Amino acid sequence: MSEFVVGLTGGIGSGKSTVADMFVEHGVVLVDTDAIAHQLTAAGGAAMPAVAKAFGPDVVTADGAMDRAAMRRLAFADGSARARLEAILHPLIRQVAAERCRAAMSPYVILAVPLLVESATYRQRCDRVLVVDCPETLQIERVVARNGMGAEEVKAIMAAQASRQQRLAAADDVVVNDGGRGELLARVAGLHEKYLLLLAEKVKAGC
């Protein structure tokens, strides 16, 4: 069971997933709330009975998963739909994330939460908050290249998230992802050593 939780966050296109995977390469357990949300809304997922009851068959695919495109359209047309979906999903995501953090057998855990800065609940669970940062122009370029979205659409998503300044203000640690993979690997390796030292200090203080 892990004694130390590092909350990992960053804006869309910042490279959160890349950084998370690099920590996994060091043997660290990753608990990803986005992945948990997908599991909960997949066919047979624990959230699907409540989703189907709340929104009807139009947002459920033939195999019983949540139809994400249909849900996005509904949320766009009905401002309350997103809040109702979050009311179903967020308690379940928090429960599963907490269980996985407790069960983790690595020295510390990376808890990846896209909206960590916006959520006091997750911040309270973390020993450290690690923000993946890069210039906003680079975020837009990456998402446009990766997802084929328009720049204005990406900007709208960014506007709905915490600002770059808000994330940096909440950070205990920042990894800048504006260079090559080698630079990023080195930065993650340094943070890994730092977290092992902080964990050792925490354990010693608790003795």
C-alpha positions as CSV (number, residue, x, y, z in Angstrom):
1,M,0.0,0.0,0.0
2,S,1.4,3.3,-1.1
3,E,2.1,6.1,1.5
4,F,2.6,8.9,-0.9
5,V,0.4,10.3,-3.7
6,V,1.5,12.7,-6.4
7,G,-1.4,14.4,-8.2
8,L,-0.6,14.9,-11.9
9,T,-2.4,17.5,-13.9
10,G,-2.0,19.9,-16.8
11,G,-4.0,21.5,-19.6
12,I,-5.2,19.8,-22.8
13,G,-2.2,19.1,-25.0
14,S,0.4,19.7,-22.2
15,G,1.6,16.1,-22.4
16,K,0.1,14.7,-19.1
17,S,-0.2,11.2,-20.6
18,T,3.4,11.2,-21.8
19,V,4.7,12.2,-18.4
20,A,2.5,9.7,-16.6
21,D,3.8,6.9,-18.9
22,M,7.4,7.9,-18.0
23,F,6.7,7.5,-14.3
24,V,5.2,4.1,-15.0
25,E,8.6,3.2,-16.7
26,H,10.1,3.8,-13.3
27,G,7.8,1.2,-11.7
28,V,5.3,3.7,-10.3
29,V,1.6,2.8,-10.3
30,L,-0.6,5.2,-12.3
31,V,-4.2,5.8,-11.3
32,D,-5.8,7.7,-14.2
33,T,-9.2,9.2,-13.5
34,D,-9.9,9.6,-17.3
35,A,-9.3,5.8,-17.8
36,I,-11.6,5.1,-14.8
37,A,-14.3,7.2,-16.4
38,H,-14.0,5.3,-19.6
39,Q,-14.2,2.0,-17.7
40,L,-17.3,3.1,-15.8
41,T,-19.1,4.1,-19.0
42,A,-18.0,1.1,-21.1
43,A,-20.4,-1.7,-21.9
44,G,-21.2,-3.3,-18.5
45,G,-19.6,-0.4,-16.7
46,A,-20.8,0.4,-13.2
47,A,-22.2,3.8,-14.2
48,M,-24.2,2.7,-17.1
49,P,-27.5,1.8,-15.4
50,A,-27.6,5.3,-13.8
51,V,-26.6,6.9,-17.1
52,A,-29.3,5.1,-19.1
53,K,-31.9,5.9,-16.4
54,A,-31.0,9.6,-16.3
55,F,-30.6,10.2,-20.1
56,G,-32.5,7.5,-21.9
57,P,-31.5,5.1,-24.7
58,D,-30.3,7.8,-27.1
59,V,-27.0,8.1,-25.2
60,V,-26.4,4.3,-25.1
61,T,-24.8,2.3,-27.9
62,A,-26.0,-1.0,-29.2
63,D,-23.5,-2.8,-27.0
64,G,-24.5,-0.9,-23.8
65,A,-21.7,1.6,-23.6
66,M,-22.2,5.4,-23.3
67,D,-22.4,7.1,-26.7
68,R,-19.9,9.8,-26.1
69,A,-20.7,11.8,-29.3
70,A,-24.5,11.7,-28.4
71,M,-23.7,12.8,-24.8
72,R,-21.6,15.7,-26.1
73,R,-24.4,16.9,-28.3
74,L,-26.9,16.6,-25.5
75,A,-24.6,18.5,-23.1
76,F,-24.2,21.2,-25.7
77,A,-28.0,21.5,-26.1
78,D,-28.8,21.2,-22.5
79,G,-26.6,23.0,-20.0
80,S,-27.7,20.9,-17.1
81,A,-26.8,17.6,-18.8
82,R,-23.1,17.8,-18.0
83,A,-23.8,18.5,-14.3
84,R,-26.2,15.6,-14.1
85,L,-23.6,13.3,-15.8
86,E,-20.9,14.5,-13.4
87,A,-23.2,13.9,-10.4
88,I,-23.3,10.2,-11.5
89,L,-19.7,9.7,-12.5
90,H,-17.6,11.8,-10.1
91,P,-18.5,9.9,-6.9
92,L,-17.8,6.6,-8.6
93,I,-14.5,7.9,-10.1
94,R,-13.4,9.1,-6.7
95,Q,-14.3,5.8,-5.0
96,V,-12.4,3.7,-7.6
97,A,-9.4,6.1,-7.6
98,A,-9.1,5.9,-3.8
99,E,-9.3,2.1,-3.8
100,R,-6.6,1.9,-6.5
101,C,-4.3,4.3,-4.6
102,R,-4.7,2.2,-1.4
103,A,-4.0,-1.0,-3.3
104,A,-0.9,0.3,-5.1
105,M,2.3,-1.6,-4.4
106,S,4.7,1.0,-5.7
107,P,6.6,3.4,-3.4
108,Y,4.3,6.2,-4.4
109,V,1.4,6.7,-6.8
110,I,0.8,9.0,-9.7
111,L,-2.9,10.1,-9.5
112,A,-3.7,11.7,-12.9
113,V,-6.6,14.1,-12.7
114,P,-7.2,16.5,-15.6
115,L,-9.3,18.9,-13.4
116,L,-7.2,18.4,-10.2
117,V,-6.8,22.2,-9.7
118,E,-10.5,22.7,-9.9
119,S,-11.2,19.9,-7.4
120,A,-10.5,20.4,-3.7
121,T,-11.4,16.8,-3.1
122,Y,-8.5,15.4,-5.1
123,R,-6.0,18.1,-4.0
124,Q,-6.6,17.1,-0.4
125,R,-5.6,13.5,-1.2
126,C,-2.3,14.5,-2.7
127,D,1.1,14.9,-1.0
128,R,2.4,16.8,-4.0
129,V,0.7,18.5,-7.0
130,L,2.8,18.1,-10.2
131,V,1.8,20.3,-13.1
132,V,2.8,19.5,-16.7
133,D,3.3,22.9,-18.3
134,C,4.0,24.3,-21.8
135,P,3.2,27.5,-23.7
136,E,-0.5,27.7,-24.7
137,T,0.4,28.1,-28.4
138,L,2.1,24.7,-28.2
139,Q,-0.9,23.1,-26.5
140,I,-3.1,24.3,-29.4
141,E,-0.6,23.0,-32.0
142,R,-0.4,19.6,-30.4
143,V,-4.2,19.1,-30.0
144,V,-4.9,20.3,-33.6
145,A,-2.2,17.9,-34.9
146,R,-3.3,15.0,-32.7
147,N,-7.1,15.2,-32.8
148,G,-7.7,17.1,-36.0
149,M,-9.7,19.7,-34.1
150,G,-9.9,23.4,-35.1
151,A,-7.8,25.9,-33.1
152,E,-11.0,27.7,-31.9
153,E,-12.4,24.5,-30.6
154,V,-9.2,23.8,-28.7
155,K,-9.3,27.3,-27.3
156,A,-12.9,26.8,-26.1
157,I,-11.8,23.6,-24.2
158,M,-8.9,25.5,-22.7
159,A,-11.2,28.3,-21.6
160,A,-13.3,25.8,-19.7
161,Q,-10.3,24.5,-17.7
162,A,-8.3,26.2,-15.1
163,S,-5.9,28.8,-16.5
164,R,-2.2,28.1,-16.9
165,Q,-1.6,30.7,-14.2
166,Q,-4.1,28.9,-11.8
167,R,-2.4,25.6,-12.4
168,L,1.1,26.9,-11.8
169,A,-0.1,28.7,-8.6
170,A,-1.4,25.3,-7.3
171,A,1.7,23.4,-8.2
172,D,4.3,22.0,-5.8
173,D,6.3,20.8,-8.8
174,V,6.3,21.8,-12.4
175,V,7.7,19.8,-15.4
176,V,8.1,21.9,-18.5
177,N,7.3,19.9,-21.6
178,D,8.4,22.2,-24.4
179,G,11.4,20.3,-25.8
180,G,12.4,16.8,-26.9
181,R,11.7,13.5,-25.3
182,G,15.2,13.2,-23.9
183,E,14.8,16.4,-22.0
184,L,11.4,15.3,-20.6
185,L,12.8,11.9,-19.6
186,A,15.6,13.6,-17.6
187,R,13.1,15.9,-15.9
188,V,10.8,13.0,-14.9
189,A,13.8,11.0,-13.6
190,G,14.8,13.9,-11.4
191,L,11.3,14.2,-10.0
192,H,11.2,10.4,-9.4
193,E,14.3,10.6,-7.2
194,K,12.8,13.6,-5.4
195,Y,9.6,11.8,-4.6
196,L,11.5,8.8,-3.3
197,L,13.4,11.1,-1.0
198,L,10.2,12.9,0.2
199,L,8.6,9.6,0.8
200,A,11.5,8.5,2.9
201,E,11.3,11.7,4.9
202,K,7.5,11.2,5.4
203,V,8.0,7.6,6.6
204,K,10.8,8.7,9.0
205,A,8.7,11.5,10.4
206,G,5.8,9.1,11.0
207,C,8.0,6.6,12.9
